[in-house]
Amino acid sequence: MQDIELPHQGRGNGTVPVSHAPKSETTVVEIKGGTLAGFYVYGLINTPDRLEQGRMLVKHNLGGHRVRAIVPREYTHLKVKKMSNGSPFPRWKIGFRAAGSLPKLVKSVEGRHPDVLLYTGERTTLKLEVGKGYAGFSHRPLSGGEATSLEGCDGPFRGTVELPGPGLIEVDCLVRWSATLH
């Protein structure tokens, strides 16, 4: 993973303003938690006329690793909420990047955490492998828009899916996974 600066930090619950990418690109949040950090990150609309919590964007569960998630343009802030069964004051750091700055998927990648991958090639197949537990994979156009589910499974799982072409591949999981272009 190519590291970016993570200027926002906190312990426990907190709120961070979103630094959106230019309108032509999708915004991706990158989060690093402490070793015992477990927390959820929600989208939040916080304007003078409106305050509304949105959907959960990503879950971080233990380990000092980084995770990524797409931030829909309507969210002005992110809300970090600690897990009830985790550390009472989990440490976290947050930064934002344009989706076009993500490392490109050119052959294969693996992980154990939620991620967003940039794919710039043609229509092809993608071989997925998932360890024991849930994993979801979806595809989204580079400019944002609606996500199309590629696969959602309770592993173990091994199989191929159709990748429709250039875009962002969202990985939602907390188990070992790998993706290989065919």
C-alpha positions as CSV (number, residue, x, y, z in Angstrom):
1,M,0.0,0.0,0.0
2,Q,1.4,3.4,-0.9
3,D,1.2,5.5,2.3
4,I,-0.3,9.0,2.3
5,E,-0.3,11.5,5.1
6,L,-2.9,10.9,7.8
7,P,-3.4,14.4,9.3
8,H,-6.5,13.8,11.5
9,Q,-6.0,11.7,14.6
10,G,-7.9,10.9,17.8
11,R,-8.7,8.4,20.5
12,G,-12.1,6.8,21.0
13,N,-15.1,8.5,19.3
14,G,-14.6,11.5,17.1
15,T,-15.6,13.5,14.0
16,V,-13.4,14.5,11.1
17,P,-14.2,16.9,8.2
18,V,-13.9,15.3,4.7
19,S,-11.3,16.6,2.3
20,H,-13.0,15.7,-1.0
21,A,-11.1,15.1,-4.2
22,P,-12.0,17.3,-7.2
23,K,-15.6,16.7,-8.5
24,S,-14.3,14.5,-11.4
25,E,-12.8,11.9,-9.0
26,T,-14.0,9.7,-6.1
27,T,-12.7,10.4,-2.6
28,V,-11.1,7.6,-0.7
29,V,-10.5,7.6,3.1
30,E,-7.4,5.9,4.4
31,I,-7.4,4.9,8.1
32,K,-4.8,3.5,10.4
33,G,-5.7,2.2,13.8
34,G,-3.7,1.3,16.9
35,T,-2.8,-2.3,17.7
36,L,-5.9,-2.8,19.9
37,A,-8.1,-0.4,17.9
38,G,-11.6,-1.5,17.0
39,F,-14.0,1.1,15.5
40,Y,-16.6,1.8,12.9
41,V,-16.5,4.8,10.5
42,Y,-19.8,6.3,9.3
43,G,-20.6,9.0,6.8
44,L,-22.0,12.2,8.3
45,I,-23.8,15.2,6.8
46,N,-23.2,18.2,9.1
47,T,-24.2,21.5,7.6
48,P,-25.9,24.5,9.2
49,D,-29.3,23.2,7.9
50,R,-28.8,19.5,8.4
51,L,-27.3,16.9,10.7
52,E,-27.7,13.3,9.7
53,Q,-25.6,10.2,10.2
54,G,-25.2,8.1,7.1
55,R,-24.2,4.5,6.5
56,M,-21.2,2.7,7.9
57,L,-18.3,3.0,5.4
58,V,-15.8,0.8,7.0
59,K,-15.0,-1.3,10.1
60,H,-11.5,-1.5,11.5
61,N,-10.8,-4.4,13.8
62,L,-7.6,-4.8,15.7
63,G,-4.1,-4.4,14.3
64,G,-2.0,-1.4,13.4
65,H,-2.8,-1.7,9.7
66,R,-4.4,0.8,7.2
67,V,-7.8,0.3,5.6
68,R,-9.5,2.2,2.7
69,A,-13.1,3.0,1.8
70,I,-14.9,5.2,-0.7
71,V,-16.5,8.4,0.8
72,P,-19.7,9.4,-1.1
73,R,-19.7,13.1,-2.0
74,E,-22.8,13.9,0.1
75,Y,-20.9,13.3,3.3
76,T,-19.2,16.4,4.9
77,H,-17.7,14.6,7.8
78,L,-16.8,11.1,9.0
79,K,-17.9,9.9,12.4
80,V,-15.6,7.4,14.3
81,K,-17.4,5.2,16.8
82,K,-15.5,2.8,19.0
83,M,-16.6,-0.8,19.3
84,S,-18.3,-1.7,22.6
85,N,-16.1,-4.8,23.0
86,G,-12.8,-3.2,22.0
87,S,-10.3,-0.9,23.6
88,P,-12.0,1.9,25.5
89,F,-10.0,4.6,23.7
90,P,-8.8,3.2,20.4
91,R,-6.2,5.3,18.6
92,W,-6.8,6.3,14.9
93,K,-5.4,8.4,12.1
94,I,-7.3,9.5,9.0
95,G,-6.4,11.0,5.6
96,F,-8.0,11.4,2.2
97,R,-6.9,10.8,-1.4
98,A,-8.3,11.0,-4.9
99,A,-9.1,7.5,-6.2
100,G,-6.8,8.1,-9.2
101,S,-3.8,8.2,-6.8
102,L,-4.4,4.6,-5.6
103,P,-1.9,2.0,-6.6
104,K,-3.0,0.1,-9.7
105,L,-4.1,-3.5,-9.7
106,V,-1.9,-5.0,-12.5
107,K,-1.6,-8.7,-11.6
108,S,-2.6,-9.7,-8.1
109,V,-3.1,-8.3,-4.6
110,E,-3.9,-9.8,-1.2
111,G,-4.9,-8.5,2.2
112,R,-6.8,-9.0,5.4
113,H,-8.7,-5.7,5.6
114,P,-11.1,-3.5,3.7
115,D,-9.5,-1.9,0.7
116,V,-10.2,0.0,-2.5
117,L,-8.2,-1.0,-5.6
118,L,-7.7,0.9,-8.9
119,Y,-8.2,-1.1,-12.1
120,T,-7.5,0.7,-15.4
121,G,-7.6,-2.3,-17.8
122,E,-10.2,-3.8,-20.1
123,R,-13.0,-6.2,-19.3
124,T,-11.6,-9.4,-17.9
125,T,-12.0,-12.0,-15.2
126,L,-10.8,-11.8,-11.7
127,K,-9.9,-14.8,-9.6
128,L,-10.9,-14.4,-5.9
129,E,-9.9,-16.4,-2.9
130,V,-11.3,-15.8,0.5
131,G,-10.5,-17.4,3.9
132,K,-13.0,-18.4,6.5
133,G,-15.4,-15.5,7.0
134,Y,-17.4,-12.9,5.1
135,A,-16.0,-10.9,2.1
136,G,-17.8,-8.7,-0.4
137,F,-16.3,-7.4,-3.6
138,S,-17.9,-4.7,-5.8
139,H,-17.0,-2.5,-8.8
140,R,-17.7,1.2,-9.2
141,P,-16.9,3.6,-12.1
142,L,-13.8,5.8,-11.5
143,S,-16.0,8.9,-11.3
144,G,-18.2,7.4,-8.6
145,G,-21.7,6.3,-9.2
146,E,-23.4,3.1,-8.2
147,A,-21.5,0.0,-7.1
148,T,-22.1,-3.3,-8.9
149,S,-21.7,-6.4,-6.7
150,L,-19.0,-8.8,-8.0
151,E,-19.2,-11.4,-5.2
152,G,-20.4,-11.6,-1.6
153,C,-19.6,-14.8,0.2
154,D,-19.0,-16.5,3.5
155,G,-15.7,-18.2,2.9
156,P,-13.8,-20.2,2.3
157,F,-14.4,-19.3,-1.3
158,R,-12.4,-19.6,-4.6
159,G,-13.8,-18.7,-8.0
160,T,-13.8,-16.2,-10.8
161,V,-16.0,-13.1,-11.4
162,E,-16.4,-10.8,-14.4
163,L,-14.6,-7.5,-14.0
164,P,-16.5,-5.1,-16.3
165,G,-13.6,-2.8,-17.1
166,P,-11.8,0.2,-15.6
167,G,-13.0,1.3,-12.1
168,L,-12.6,0.9,-8.4
169,I,-12.8,-2.5,-6.7
170,E,-14.1,-2.3,-3.2
171,V,-13.2,-5.0,-0.8
172,D,-15.3,-5.3,2.4
173,C,-13.9,-8.0,4.7
174,L,-11.9,-8.8,7.8
175,V,-10.5,-12.1,6.6
176,R,-7.6,-13.1,4.3
177,W,-8.4,-12.5,0.6
178,S,-6.6,-12.3,-2.7
179,A,-7.6,-11.1,-6.2
180,T,-5.7,-12.1,-9.4
181,L,-6.3,-10.8,-12.9
182,H,-6.8,-13.4,-15.6
